[in-house]
Amino acid sequence: MEAGDIKSMTLEEISAAMKELGEPAFRGKQVFSWLQRGVGSFDEMTDVSKSLRARLDAAYYIDAPSAARKQASKLDGTVKYLWELGDGSCIETVLMQYRHGNTVCVSSQVGCRMGCAFCASTIGGKVRDLRPAEMLDQVIFTQRDSGLTVSNIVLMGIGEPMDNLDNVLRFLELVNHPLGLNIGMRHISLSTCGVIPGIQRLAELELQLTLSVSLHAPDSETRSKIMPVNRAYDVEELFAACHSYFQKTGRRISFEYAMIDGVNDSDWQADLIVKRLRGMPGHVNLIPLNDVAESPLKPSRRVRQFQSRLESQGVTATVRRSLGGDIDASCGQLRRKAMENGKKGQL
Ligand code: SAH
């Protein structure tokens, strides 16, 4: 029998497994909380009998990533980790220190198959989905390495969460659990490039998390050019899905908008955003484009004008403060570099 991924299991599943092993149900709680604390082996579970530890060890494995690389910004305390997983794949996690708490940016896949023109994460395509434990470990091990308590999570690292939604939902359940890291849904954001069925599924669940939509262009023509996903899920249908999401959940959606010179920074595009948001409280987060060496796209010089154009028409727009500018701290850039240098980025 192949060993099972015990850290991806919910408390209920672990408790049921304990019962099958002839153990009392409360053992499940013990094992679950040890796992959530990041133990590397069953032997560290000191309040579990030796014989049970041996039986667990035969039936399950416990993931533990190793830090292949770590870069700390001298400018603002941002730390970027390149984790090497069991199969040699590498993923990135970023720790950002804000006044309102420490935020961890979590990856959901090894690579990405969405193909956005401005994004470094997608350049080598998707290698595989991350399992729930591999997402959880990004939080646990970042916390452990930095000695800081993580209070917020953004699913904005490498990968498209909606393309791995079952595992992402399970990760959310684990990270939210009172016996685990206990991070409240209101402190979690999930970002999608606009995979409509995923948005609809999330709406049904009515979670208290914040949905972020990577918009980057309000018109079909531009959006299809820079985001291939728009050819499958057109921006007009995307906004319809966002309106339904708001009606169902009452939660305000945040729209990410990387400002690209001469591509999506015209006044008419700001006006179109205003029009599409009518009837829904949206928040537009303008991101100064991060220069990706492989891409011909350049940062816009009209960020402030674009912002005032939105604001003067009643749409809340903020400009994202850029952190970690000295450490390639964005969008798959560190993994990309490691791949070029021949480090196992699963090449
Ligand atoms: N796949 C999801 C999660 C990734 S989130 C999504 O697309 O939302 C990462 C965010 O950074 C997305 O909004 C993405 O569009 C944005 N991004 C990617 N490359 C960027 C770049 N070069 N400059 C600024 N933002 C970028």
Residues whose N, C-alpha, C, O or C-beta is under 5 A from the ligand:
A	BS01	SAH	F118 C119 A120 L155 M156 G157 G159 E160 P161 S191 T192 C193 S214 E256 A258 I287 P288 L289 N290 V292 C331
